[in-house]
Amino acid sequence: MAISLETLVLLATVSGYGDVDTVHMWDDNYVMPTWAEREVHMWTNAVRIDPSAFEEEYQQASTPCSYDDFSQVNSQPEHPLWFNTGLGQDSKYHSIDLERIQAKPSIHSTDGTTFTNRIGSYYGYEAGEIVTDQYSSGWQMVFDFMCSDNDRSYIMHEGWWETGVGIIGNYLTQDFGEGEPTTDSRIAVGIHSPELPTEEVYLYADWYDSQPPEELYAVLDGQHLPMSLLWGSEEQGVYQVQTTTTNASDNTCHEYWFYWKTADGDEGAFPEEGSYLFGQDCPEADLMWRSGHLGVPGEEVINTKSGDLMEDIVLLGCASLPGRPATWPVVPLVLVMAAQLARSRRPHGLPSPEETRQPPRAGRS
């Protein structure tokens, strides 16, 4: 099957890491990544970072299992995975292909194109794939995968550095790859939960660096909320903040992004160029996304390409990072230079693919 260039045209051609795009496939437009796809990504990184932390969740899988049953290789903490646009496109394309004729889950296309040939149109590194037609939620799917010996070997494989998720109907395709992430973001994925909060909302972001974050905030409706470690270690963990949104039960639209700063002084935003949305009356309801970063309600929107600084951040009463007070002086947002962000690099000096064990050679269905 030859995939035409027209099929692969991205309608949003300029974006930063973590931003939401629209991709044109099968004569329609699709959002990438959706909230549901980011949920799968977040839970994937959570179990990789701290596989021993989820015994209760493993017991709630469709086929329950125990962490004690995992092999030594699959029970070791691993680095998180970064989103890759090519893997995101491929997984979306494959889920659309299967769903449109309600095909049996397979790593091969419905016209007979092999997994290797299909993914080679999108991605140039060693890759693997999981496919299911039983999608119900990201939480359920990841723990179902972890209770399958074959799928768990894909989730926990140390050679992967990138992932992409495509969900259409009840079809879920998740791709994994050994390519080098092209961002310096210490956050691989961030998300709010539940998808449609009525009052209480949780904000999650993972972290990966040689040192704990100097500062890590979720910025919700312009207010900086310091995040605390939930799973994993301070250097390789998932951080969380829990808060209550005002007017969440009415039609208010809320927006958020994440600010990070390393002990060495590097800092940045996730998503790099915009903000995620949630609520009942958002103007960008299809994308649940808008360009720009809001610092404080009523203040000018921060343009991450212009170098404008944050001012007068107000903190809510919530948990702080270990050893830090609940409130502290405002720190301006100094933006990472575009040239630095564009560098293709393996994050923070970790082993190259050649130094890790070889992955499985084909996907799992």
C-alpha positions as CSV (number, residue, x, y, z in Angstrom):
1,M,0.0,0.0,0.0
2,A,1.5,3.3,-1.0
3,I,0.6,6.1,1.4
4,S,0.3,9.3,-0.5
5,L,1.8,12.6,0.6
6,E,-1.7,14.1,0.6
7,T,-2.7,11.6,3.2
8,L,0.1,12.7,5.5
9,V,-0.4,16.4,5.2
10,L,-0.5,18.1,8.6
11,L,-2.9,21.0,8.7
12,A,-0.9,22.5,11.7
13,T,2.6,22.7,10.3
14,V,4.3,24.6,13.1
15,S,4.2,23.2,16.6
16,G,6.3,22.5,19.7
17,Y,6.7,19.4,21.7
18,G,3.4,18.4,23.4
19,D,1.3,20.6,21.2
20,V,-2.0,19.4,19.6
21,D,-2.1,19.1,15.8
22,T,-4.8,18.2,13.3
23,V,-3.8,15.5,10.7
24,H,-5.7,14.6,7.5
25,M,-6.2,10.9,6.9
26,W,-8.8,8.8,5.2
27,D,-10.6,11.9,3.8
28,D,-11.1,13.4,7.3
29,N,-9.4,15.5,9.9
30,Y,-8.2,14.0,13.2
31,V,-6.9,15.5,16.4
32,M,-3.4,14.3,17.5
33,P,-2.9,13.5,20.3
34,T,-6.3,13.5,21.9
35,W,-6.9,13.5,25.7
36,A,-7.6,9.7,25.6
37,E,-4.3,9.1,23.7
38,R,-2.4,11.2,26.2
39,E,-4.0,9.2,29.0
40,V,-2.6,6.0,27.5
41,H,0.8,7.7,27.2
42,M,0.8,8.9,30.8
43,W,-0.2,5.5,32.3
44,T,2.5,3.9,30.1
45,N,5.1,6.1,31.5
46,A,3.8,5.7,35.0
47,V,4.1,1.9,34.9
48,R,7.5,2.1,33.3
49,I,8.8,4.5,35.9
50,D,7.4,2.6,38.9
51,P,6.1,-0.8,38.0
52,S,6.0,-2.0,41.6
53,A,3.6,0.8,42.6
54,F,0.4,-0.6,41.0
55,E,-0.3,-3.9,42.6
56,E,-3.9,-2.9,43.3
57,E,-4.4,-1.8,39.6
58,Y,-2.9,-5.1,38.3
59,Q,-5.5,-6.9,40.3
60,Q,-8.2,-4.9,38.5
61,A,-7.0,-5.8,35.0
62,S,-9.4,-7.9,32.8
63,T,-7.1,-10.8,33.5
64,P,-5.6,-10.0,36.9
65,C,-2.0,-10.4,37.7
66,S,0.6,-9.5,40.3
67,Y,3.9,-7.6,40.1
68,D,5.4,-10.6,41.8
69,D,4.7,-12.6,38.6
70,F,6.8,-10.2,36.4
71,S,10.1,-11.3,35.1
72,Q,13.2,-9.6,36.5
73,V,13.7,-7.7,33.2
74,N,10.0,-6.4,33.2
75,S,10.0,-5.5,36.9
76,Q,12.8,-2.9,36.7
77,P,12.0,0.8,36.5
78,E,12.6,2.3,33.0
79,H,12.8,5.8,31.6
80,P,9.6,7.4,30.2
81,L,8.8,7.6,26.6
82,W,8.5,10.8,24.5
83,F,5.7,11.4,21.9
84,N,6.8,11.0,18.3
85,T,4.8,12.6,15.6
86,G,5.5,9.8,13.1
87,L,4.5,7.1,15.5
88,G,1.4,9.1,16.4
89,Q,0.4,9.3,12.7
90,D,1.1,5.7,12.1
91,S,-0.9,4.5,15.1
92,K,-3.8,6.8,14.2
93,Y,-3.8,5.7,10.6
94,H,-3.8,2.0,11.6
95,S,-6.7,2.4,14.1
96,I,-8.7,4.2,11.4
97,D,-8.0,1.4,8.9
98,L,-9.1,-1.3,11.3
99,E,-12.2,0.5,12.6
100,R,-13.7,1.5,9.3
101,I,-14.4,-2.2,8.5
102,Q,-14.4,-3.5,12.0
103,A,-11.5,-5.7,11.2
104,K,-9.9,-8.2,13.6
105,P,-7.0,-6.6,15.5
106,S,-3.8,-7.1,13.6
107,I,-0.4,-5.4,13.2
108,H,-0.9,-5.6,9.4
109,S,-3.1,-3.3,7.3
110,T,-6.5,-4.5,6.0
111,D,-5.1,-4.5,2.4
112,G,-2.3,-6.8,3.4
113,T,0.5,-4.2,3.8
114,T,2.9,-5.5,6.5
115,F,3.6,-3.8,9.7
116,T,7.2,-3.2,8.6
117,N,6.2,-1.5,5.3
118,R,3.4,0.5,6.9
119,I,5.4,1.9,9.8
120,G,8.4,2.5,7.6
121,S,6.4,5.2,5.8
122,Y,6.3,7.2,9.1
123,Y,9.3,6.2,11.2
124,G,12.9,5.3,10.4
125,Y,14.0,3.4,13.6
126,E,13.4,0.0,15.2
127,A,9.7,-0.2,16.2
128,G,7.1,-2.4,17.8
129,E,3.3,-2.2,18.1
130,I,0.4,-3.3,20.3
131,V,-3.2,-3.5,18.8
132,T,-6.5,-4.1,20.5
133,D,-10.2,-3.7,19.7
134,Q,-11.2,-3.7,23.4
135,Y,-10.4,0.0,24.2
136,S,-12.4,1.3,27.1
137,S,-10.1,3.7,28.9
138,G,-6.4,4.4,29.0
139,W,-6.1,3.2,32.6
140,Q,-7.8,-0.1,31.8
141,M,-5.8,-0.7,28.7
142,V,-2.4,-0.1,30.1
143,F,-3.0,-2.4,33.1
144,D,-4.5,-5.0,30.8
145,F,-1.3,-4.8,28.7
146,M,0.8,-5.1,31.9
147,C,-1.0,-8.3,32.7
148,S,-0.2,-9.9,29.4
149,D,3.3,-11.3,29.2
150,N,3.8,-10.4,25.6
151,D,2.4,-6.9,25.8
152,R,4.2,-6.2,29.1
153,S,7.5,-6.9,27.3
154,Y,6.7,-4.1,24.9
155,I,5.6,-1.7,27.5
156,M,8.7,-2.3,29.6
157,H,11.3,-2.7,26.9
158,E,14.3,-0.5,27.8
159,G,15.3,0.2,24.2
160,W,12.2,2.3,23.4
161,W,12.5,6.0,23.8
162,E,9.4,7.1,21.8
163,T,5.7,6.2,21.5
164,G,2.6,7.2,19.6
165,V,-1.0,6.2,20.4
166,G,-4.0,6.2,18.0
167,I,-7.5,5.6,19.3
168,I,-10.6,5.3,17.0
169,G,-13.8,3.9,18.5
170,N,-12.8,0.8,20.4
171,Y,-9.6,0.3,18.4
172,L,-6.3,1.3,20.0
173,T,-2.9,1.1,18.4
174,Q,0.2,1.9,20.4
175,D,3.6,2.2,18.6
176,F,7.0,2.2,20.2
177,G,10.3,3.2,18.7
178,E,14.0,3.5,19.4
179,G,14.5,6.9,17.8
180,E,16.0,9.9,19.5
181,P,13.5,12.4,21.0
182,T,14.0,15.8,19.4
183,T,13.1,17.9,22.4
184,D,15.0,18.9,25.6
185,S,11.7,18.8,27.6
186,R,12.2,17.0,30.9
187,I,8.4,16.4,30.8
188,A,7.4,13.7,28.3
189,V,3.7,13.9,28.9
190,G,1.2,15.9,31.1
191,I,-2.5,15.6,31.5
192,H,-5.5,16.5,33.7
193,S,-7.9,13.9,35.1
194,P,-10.8,13.1,34.9
195,E,-11.4,14.3,31.4
196,L,-14.5,16.3,32.4
197,P,-14.0,17.4,36.0
198,T,-17.0,18.5,37.9
199,E,-15.0,20.0,40.8
200,E,-11.9,18.2,41.8
201,V,-9.1,17.9,39.2
202,Y,-5.8,16.2,39.2
203,L,-2.9,17.4,37.1
204,Y,-0.1,15.0,36.3
205,A,3.3,15.4,34.6
206,D,6.3,13.0,34.5
207,W,9.9,14.1,35.0
208,Y,13.2,12.8,33.7
209,D,16.6,14.3,34.4
210,S,19.8,13.5,36.3
211,Q,18.5,15.6,39.2
212,P,15.1,16.4,40.8
213,P,13.3,19.4,39.3
214,E,14.3,22.7,40.9
215,E,10.7,23.9,40.2
216,L,7.8,22.1,38.7
217,Y,4.4,23.7,38.4
218,A,1.0,23.1,36.8
219,V,-0.2,26.5,35.6
220,L,-4.0,26.3,35.8
221,D,-6.0,29.3,34.6
222,G,-2.9,31.4,35.2
223,Q,-2.1,30.2,38.7
224,H,1.1,28.3,39.5
225,L,0.4,25.1,41.4
226,P,3.6,23.4,42.8
227,M,3.6,19.6,42.1
228,S,4.7,16.8,44.4
229,L,6.2,13.4,43.6
230,L,3.6,10.6,43.3
231,W,5.4,7.6,41.8
232,G,9.0,6.8,41.1
233,S,12.0,8.8,42.2
234,E,12.6,12.5,42.2
235,E,14.9,12.2,39.2
236,Q,12.6,9.8,37.3
237,G,9.0,10.1,38.5
238,V,5.4,11.2,38.0
239,Y,4.4,14.4,39.8
240,Q,0.9,15.4,40.7
241,V,-1.1,18.3,42.1
242,Q,-4.8,18.0,43.2
243,T,-7.0,21.1,43.3
244,T,-10.5,22.4,43.0
245,T,-11.6,24.5,40.0
246,T,-14.0,27.3,40.7
247,N,-17.1,27.2,38.6
248,A,-16.2,23.8,37.2
249,S,-19.8,22.7,37.3
250,D,-21.0,25.5,35.0
251,N,-19.8,26.1,31.5
252,T,-16.4,27.6,32.4
253,C,-13.5,26.6,30.1
254,H,-10.2,26.0,31.9
255,E,-6.7,25.9,30.5
256,Y,-3.4,24.6,31.8
257,W,0.2,24.0,31.0
258,F,3.4,23.0,32.9
259,Y,6.4,25.0,33.8
260,W,9.7,23.3,34.7
261,K,13.2,24.3,35.8
262,T,16.2,22.1,36.4
263,A,18.9,22.5,39.1
264,D,21.2,23.7,36.3
265,G,18.9,26.5,35.4
266,D,17.4,25.1,32.2
267,E,13.7,25.8,32.0
268,G,10.8,25.4,29.7
269,A,7.1,24.8,29.2
270,F,5.0,21.8,28.4
271,P,3.3,21.9,25.9
272,E,5.9,24.2,24.4
273,E,3.7,26.5,22.4
274,G,0.2,26.3,23.9
275,S,-2.2,25.1,26.6
276,Y,-4.6,22.2,27.1
277,L,-8.3,22.9,27.8
278,F,-11.1,21.3,29.8
279,G,-14.6,22.3,30.5
280,Q,-18.1,22.4,29.0
281,D,-17.9,25.6,26.9
282,C,-14.4,25.8,25.3
283,P,-14.2,27.7,22.0
284,E,-11.8,25.1,20.6
285,A,-14.0,22.1,21.6
286,D,-12.6,19.9,18.8
287,L,-9.0,20.4,19.8
288,M,-9.4,21.3,23.5
289,W,-6.3,23.3,22.9
290,R,-5.2,26.9,22.2
291,S,-1.9,28.6,21.3
292,G,-0.1,30.6,24.0
293,H,0.4,30.4,27.8
294,L,-1.8,32.2,30.3
295,G,0.2,33.5,33.2
296,V,-2.4,35.3,35.3
297,P,-6.1,35.9,34.6
298,G,-6.5,39.3,33.0
299,E,-2.8,39.5,32.0
300,E,-1.4,39.3,28.5
301,V,-1.1,35.8,27.1
302,I,2.5,34.6,27.1
303,N,3.8,34.0,23.6
304,T,6.4,31.3,24.0
305,K,8.2,32.5,20.8
306,S,8.6,36.1,22.0
307,G,10.4,35.8,25.3
308,D,7.8,37.6,27.4
309,L,8.1,37.0,31.1
310,M,5.7,35.8,33.7
311,E,4.5,38.4,36.3
312,D,2.6,38.3,39.6
313,I,1.9,34.6,39.8
314,V,-0.6,33.7,42.5
315,L,-0.2,30.3,44.2
316,L,-3.1,28.2,45.5
317,G,-3.1,26.5,48.8
318,C,-1.8,23.0,47.8
319,A,1.2,20.8,48.4
320,S,4.7,22.0,47.5
321,L,7.8,20.2,46.4
322,P,9.7,18.5,49.2
323,G,11.7,21.0,51.2
324,R,9.9,24.1,49.8
325,P,7.4,26.4,51.5
326,A,3.8,26.6,50.2
327,T,4.5,30.0,48.7
328,W,7.7,31.7,47.4
329,P,8.7,34.6,45.2
330,V,7.8,34.6,41.5
331,V,10.4,33.2,39.1
332,P,10.2,34.6,35.6
333,L,9.8,32.2,32.7
334,V,13.0,32.3,30.6
335,L,12.2,30.4,27.4
336,V,14.4,27.8,25.8
337,M,15.9,29.0,22.6
338,A,14.4,27.5,19.5
339,A,17.8,26.3,18.3
340,Q,18.3,24.3,21.5
341,L,14.8,22.8,21.2
342,A,15.5,21.7,17.6
343,R,18.5,19.7,18.5
344,S,18.1,16.0,17.9
345,R,19.6,14.3,21.0
346,R,19.1,11.4,23.4
347,P,18.0,13.1,26.5
348,H,20.5,13.8,29.2
349,G,23.3,11.5,28.2
350,L,21.5,8.1,28.6
351,P,22.6,5.0,26.7
352,S,22.2,4.9,22.9
353,P,20.0,2.1,21.4
354,E,23.2,0.1,20.5
355,E,24.0,-0.1,24.2
356,T,20.6,-1.6,25.2
357,R,19.3,-5.1,24.5
358,Q,17.6,-5.7,21.2
359,P,13.7,-5.3,21.1
360,P,11.2,-7.7,19.7
361,R,11.2,-7.5,15.9
362,A,7.5,-7.3,15.2
363,G,4.3,-6.0,16.8
364,R,1.8,-7.8,18.9
365,S,-1.9,-8.0,18.1
